[in-house]
């Protein structure tokens, strides 16, 4: 049996396991392990297991994962997300759609501390859905704003998705973090534009909230000042070249912890809960990464990535056509696969093709995260959809999908803009102090 046939059988087996709801890490470990054992023998497969797992576990760059996750969990426990939302609401809540726009801004801000789409959507959903319901917002617009705003947790640094991409492609985590800033802000602006259009066409969907005085606006902004200081110290420190990503993650987690202690918003029980959630999430990420480093050598042995690259290069559709075909494939797979699964399965196949076409690998990482964001709010998986729907109570799934449509269109517009103007993503890392 040829190597390519073995690879196709392995991929088919992987998708069958995923269809049976086997955890992605377990499925990749099983397929990669059995495939490598078939092609190299048991001793060769065991050598890959030991070598890859040990090398990955000893990577110092991975320290950013638990630290940034801890920072986000501590921020949730201390109420920083609520302060940020209140500040945004006080300034723009009096406009049509202002409450939904404030939710998106709150999601963008919380993404600077979280790095997780699920955590962002869940936290901001708890904070904002009740408020939007109280002021008579259309529920489709409400859940659409929260679910789509939550996806910013993948794009705006710190981002667990960028860490995974960096580990798999040997790219700089710091450069990837900087690459996500402007595209994340662009996407936030496009989401707000979508909300404004909806509220203008259908005023009843996003009625204006009560006006607030300048004094109230100032108090809300001052209340959110600790958040801005923490973000300036972490992300700003990376951009200025003062901190490495690991040092920035350590600094951020420490500052949020000190804030919680100083304001007495972080008790012992909340601290234990934040640390427990951090351990669970980190263990899940590490298990996926280790299984990916076992599955990817199997893919390399089968030569499937190289054969796929040769096939795509032979198509007479130009480099842009190949890129669009890759993104379309990613989008379709994202409708069925978990986000981490999509990254670890497709990056080893498509990354060499993208590089061979002359595209910037850092820029491609941003495009990949955008497609991953779309998969979080598109059926049938759409993890953010189900998270926000559970927070919103009983709501027809078809109504939820209708609420997502304008925001998916905004994401497609962001992809088009980043392809047309790559400098939106690359200008910050290219000007980073070395």
C-alpha positions in Angstrom: 0.0 0.0 0.0 1.5 3.4 -1.0 2.2 6.1 1.5 -0.4 8.4 0.0 -3.1 5.7 0.3 -2.2 5.2 3.9 -2.5 8.9 4.5 -6.0 9.1 2.9 -7.1 6.2 5.0 -5.7 7.9 8.1 -7.5 11.2 7.3 -10.8 9.3 6.7 -10.4 7.5 10.0 -9.7 10.8 11.7 -12.9 12.4 10.3 -14.9 9.3 11.3 -13.6 9.6 14.9 -14.4 13.3 15.0 -17.9 12.6 13.6 -18.3 10.1 16.5 -17.5 13.0 18.9 -14.2 11.6 19.9 -12.1 14.4 21.4 -9.8 15.9 18.7 -6.6 15.3 20.7 -7.5 11.6 21.2 -8.5 11.1 17.6 -5.3 12.7 16.3 -3.1 10.7 18.8 -4.8 7.5 17.7 -4.5 8.1 13.9 -1.0 9.5 14.1 0.2 6.8 16.4 -1.3 3.8 14.4 -0.3 5.4 11.1 3.3 6.0 12.2 3.5 2.5 13.7 2.3 1.0 10.4 4.9 2.9 8.3 7.9 3.0 10.7 7.2 0.1 13.0 6.4 0.2 16.7 9.9 1.3 17.7 9.9 4.2 15.2 6.5 5.3 16.3 7.4 5.3 20.0 10.5 7.3 19.2 8.3 10.0 17.6 6.0 10.0 20.6 8.8 10.5 23.1 10.8 13.0 21.0 7.9 15.2 19.9 6.2 15.3 23.3 9.4 16.0 25.2 10.5 18.8 22.8 7.1 20.5 22.9 6.7 20.3 26.6 10.1 21.9 27.1 9.3 24.9 24.8 9.6 28.1 26.9 7.2 29.9 24.6 4.3 27.8 25.8 4.5 29.5 29.2 2.4 32.3 27.7 -0.6 29.9 27.4 -1.4 29.4 31.1 -0.3 32.9 32.1 -2.6 34.7 29.6 -5.4 32.2 30.4 -5.0 33.0 34.1 -5.0 36.7 33.4 -8.4 36.4 31.6 -9.9 34.2 34.3 -8.7 36.7 37.0 -10.1 39.6 35.0 -13.5 37.8 34.9 -13.5 37.2 38.7 -12.5 40.7 39.6 -15.2 42.4 37.5 -12.9 44.2 35.1 -15.1 43.2 32.2 -18.2 44.8 33.8 -16.3 48.1 34.3 -15.2 48.1 30.7 -18.7 47.5 29.4 -20.1 50.2 31.7 -17.6 52.7 30.4 -18.4 51.9 26.7 -22.2 52.0 27.5 -22.0 55.4 29.2 -20.4 56.9 26.1 -22.4 55.4 23.3 -25.4 53.8 24.9 -27.6 56.8 24.1 -27.4 56.2 20.3 -29.4 53.7 18.3 -27.8 50.4 18.6 -25.4 51.9 21.2 -25.9 49.1 23.7 -25.0 46.4 21.1 -22.1 48.5 20.0 -20.9 48.9 23.6 -21.1 45.1 23.9 -18.8 44.7 20.9 -16.4 47.3 22.3 -16.5 45.5 25.6 -15.7 42.2 23.9 -12.8 43.8 22.1 -11.4 45.2 25.4 -11.9 42.0 27.3 -10.1 40.1 24.5 -7.0 42.0 25.5 -7.1 40.2 28.8 -8.6 36.9 27.8 -7.3 35.4 24.6 -10.3 33.0 24.4 -13.4 33.5 22.2 -15.5 31.3 24.4 -14.5 33.1 27.6 -15.2 36.5 26.0 -18.6 35.6 24.6 -19.6 33.9 27.9 -18.4 36.8 30.1 -19.9 39.6 28.0 -23.1 37.7 27.4 -23.7 37.6 31.2 -23.0 41.3 31.4 -24.9 42.7 28.4 -27.7 40.4 27.3 -29.9 41.3 30.3 -29.3 45.0 29.7 -30.2 44.8 26.0 -33.4 42.8 26.9 -34.3 45.4 29.4 -34.1 48.2 26.8 -36.2 46.3 24.3 -33.4 45.2 21.9 -34.3 42.7 19.2 -33.0 39.3 20.5 -31.4 38.4 17.2 -29.3 41.6 17.2 -28.4 41.0 20.9 -27.1 37.5 20.5 -25.4 38.4 17.2 -23.5 41.2 18.8 -22.4 39.1 21.7 -21.5 36.0 19.7 -19.6 37.9 17.0 -17.9 40.2 19.5 -16.8 37.2 21.4 -14.8 36.0 18.3 -12.5 38.9 18.8 -10.9 36.9 21.6 -9.1 34.9 18.9 -7.8 37.9 16.9 -7.0 40.6 19.5 -3.9 39.6 21.5 -3.2 37.7 23.6 -4.7 34.9 21.5 -4.4 31.2 22.1 -5.0 30.6 18.4 -1.9 32.7 17.5 0.1 30.7 20.0 -1.0 27.4 18.4 -0.2 28.8 14.9 3.2 30.0 16.1 4.2 26.7 17.6 3.1 24.8 14.5 4.8 27.1 12.0 7.9 28.2 14.1 6.8 31.8 13.8 7.3 34.6 16.4 4.5 34.7 19.0 5.2 38.4 19.6 5.0 39.3 15.9 1.7 37.4 15.6 0.3 39.2 18.6 1.1 42.5 17.0 -0.3 41.4 13.6 -3.7 40.8 15.2 -4.2 44.3 16.7 -5.2 46.4 13.7 -7.2 43.6 12.0 -9.0 43.1 15.3 -9.8 46.8 15.6 -10.9 46.8 11.9 -13.3 43.8 12.6 -14.6 45.6 15.7 -15.4 48.7 13.6 -17.1 46.6 10.9 -19.3 44.9 13.6 -20.3 48.3 14.9 -21.0 49.5 11.4 -23.3 46.5 10.9 -25.1 47.3 14.1 -25.6 50.9 13.0 -27.0 49.9 9.7 -29.4 47.5 11.3 -30.5 50.0 13.9 -31.0 52.7 11.2 -33.1 50.5 8.9 -35.1 48.9 11.8 -35.1 51.4 14.7 -37.0 49.1 16.9 -34.2 46.5 16.8 -31.7 48.7 18.7 -33.5 51.6 20.5 -31.5 54.3 22.0 -30.7 54.1 25.7 -30.9 56.8 28.3 -28.5 59.7 28.0 -25.7 60.0 30.6 -24.1 63.2 31.8 -20.5 64.1 31.2 -19.8 63.5 34.9 -21.2 59.9 34.7 -19.2 59.3 31.5 -16.0 60.5 33.3 -16.7 58.3 36.4 -17.3 55.2 34.2 -14.1 55.9 32.3 -12.0 56.4 35.5 -13.5 53.1 36.8 -12.2 51.3 33.8 -8.7 52.9 34.1 -7.1 49.9 35.7 -8.0 47.9 32.6 -6.3 50.4 30.2 -3.2 50.4 32.4 -2.9 46.7 32.4 -3.3 46.5 28.6 -0.8 49.2 28.1 1.7 47.4 30.3 1.3 44.0 28.5 0.5 44.6 24.8 2.2 48.0 24.8 5.3 46.4 26.4 5.5 43.8 23.6 5.2 46.5 20.9 7.9 48.7 22.5 10.2 45.8 22.8 10.3 46.1 26.6 8.8 42.6 27.3 8.9 39.3 25.5 5.5 37.7 25.2 6.3 35.4 28.2 7.3 38.4 30.3 4.2 40.4 29.2 2.0 37.4 30.1 3.6 37.2 33.6 3.3 41.0 34.1 -0.4 41.0 33.0 -1.4 38.1 35.3 0.4 39.7 38.2 -1.2 43.1 37.7 -4.7 41.7 37.5 -4.0 39.6 40.7 -2.7 42.7 42.5 -5.7 44.7 41.3 -8.1 42.0 42.7 -6.3 41.9 46.0 -6.2 45.8 46.3 -9.9 46.2 45.5 -10.9 43.1 47.5 -12.8 41.8 44.4 -10.8 38.6 44.4 -11.4 36.3 47.3 -9.8 33.0 48.0 -12.7 31.0 46.5 -12.6 33.2 43.3 -8.8 32.8 43.1 -9.1 29.0 43.4 -11.8 28.9 40.7 -9.6 31.0 38.3 -6.6 28.8 38.9 -8.7 25.6 38.4 -10.2 26.9 35.1 -6.7 27.8 34.0 -5.4 24.3 34.7 -8.2 22.7 32.8 -7.9 25.0 29.8 -4.1 24.7 29.7 -4.2 20.9 29.9 -6.6 20.8 26.9 -4.4 23.1 24.8 -1.3 21.1 25.6 -3.0 17.8 24.8 -4.1 19.1 21.4 -0.6 20.4 20.7 1.1 17.2 21.7 -1.3 15.1 19.6 -0.7 17.5 16.7 3.0 16.9 16.9 2.3 13.2 16.7 -0.2 13.5 13.9 1.9 15.9 11.7 4.9 13.6 11.3 2.5 10.9 10.1 1.2 13.4 7.5 4.7 14.2 6.5 5.5 10.5 6.0 2.5 10.1 3.7 3.6 13.1 1.6 0.0 14.3 1.5 0.9 18.0 2.2 3.4 17.9 -0.7 1.0 16.2 -3.0 -1.7 18.7 -2.1 0.6 21.5 -2.8 1.6 20.1 -6.2 -2.1 19.7 -7.1 -3.1 23.2 -6.1 0.0 24.7 -7.9 -1.0 22.8 -11.1 -4.4 24.6 -11.2 -4.3 27.5 -13.6 -6.0 29.9 -11.2 -3.1 32.0 -10.0 -1.8 32.5 -6.5 -4.9 34.5 -5.5 -7.2 31.8 -6.7 -5.2 29.1 -4.8 -5.4 31.3 -1.7 -9.2 31.7 -2.1 -9.6 28.0 -2.6 -7.6 27.3 0.6 -9.7 29.8 2.6 -12.9 28.3 1.2 -11.7 24.9 2.3 -10.9 26.3 5.8 -14.3 27.9 6.0 -16.2 24.7 5.1 -14.1 22.6 7.5 -14.7 25.2 10.2 -18.4 24.6 9.9 -17.8 21.0 11.2 -14.6 21.1 13.2 -13.6 22.6 16.5 -11.4 25.7 16.1 -8.2 24.0 17.6 -8.9 21.0 15.4 -9.0 23.1 12.3 -5.7 24.8 13.1 -3.7 21.7 13.9 -5.2 19.7 11.0 -5.0 22.3 8.2 -1.9 24.4 9.0 0.6 21.5 8.2 -1.1 21.0 4.9 -1.7 24.6 3.7 1.2 26.5 5.3 3.9 25.2 3.0 1.6 26.0 0.0 1.0 29.5 1.2 4.7 30.2 1.8 5.6 28.7 -1.7 3.2 31.2 -3.3 5.1 34.1 -1.7 2.6 35.1 0.9 3.7 36.4 4.3 3.2 33.6 6.8 2.5 36.1 9.6 -0.2 37.7 7.4 -1.7 34.3 6.6 -2.0 33.6 10.3 -4.3 36.6 10.6 -6.4 35.4 7.7 -6.6 32.0 9.2 -7.8 33.4 12.5 -10.5 35.4 10.7 -11.8 32.2 9.0 -11.7 30.5 12.4 -13.8 33.4 13.9 -16.4 32.8 11.2 -16.6 29.1 12.0 -17.5 30.1 15.6 -20.7 31.7 14.5 -21.7 29.5 11.5 -23.7 26.3 11.6 -23.7 23.5 12.4 -20.9 23.6 15.1 -20.7 27.4 15.8 -19.6 27.1 19.4 -20.2 30.8 20.2 -23.8 30.4 19.0 -24.6 27.7 21.5 -22.8 29.5 24.3 -24.7 32.7 23.8 -28.0 30.9 23.1 -27.7 29.2 26.5 -27.1 32.5 28.1 -30.0 34.1 26.3 -32.5 31.5 27.4 -35.0 29.8 25.1 -34.5 31.1 21.6 -35.1 29.4 18.2 -31.9 28.4 16.6 -33.0 29.8 13.2 -33.4 33.2 14.9 -29.9 32.9 16.3 -28.5 32.2 12.8 -30.4 35.1 11.3 -28.8 37.3 14.0 -25.4 36.1 12.9 -25.8 36.9 9.2 -24.8 40.6 9.2 -21.7 39.9 11.3 -20.6 37.1 9.0 -20.9 39.6 6.1 -18.7 42.0 8.1 -16.1 39.2 8.5 -16.1 38.5 4.8 -15.5 42.2 4.2 -12.6 42.1 6.7 -11.0 39.1 4.8 -11.4 41.0 1.5 -9.8 44.2 3.0 -6.9 42.2 4.4 -6.2 40.5 1.1 -6.4 43.8 -0.8 -4.4 45.7 1.8 -2.0 43.3 3.6 -0.3 46.2 5.3 -3.3 46.4 7.7 -1.9 43.3 9.4 1.8 43.6 8.8 2.6 47.3 9.5 2.8 46.8 13.3 5.1 43.8 13.4 7.3 45.3 10.7 7.8 48.4 12.8 8.3 46.5 16.1 11.4 47.5 18.0 13.8 44.6 17.8 
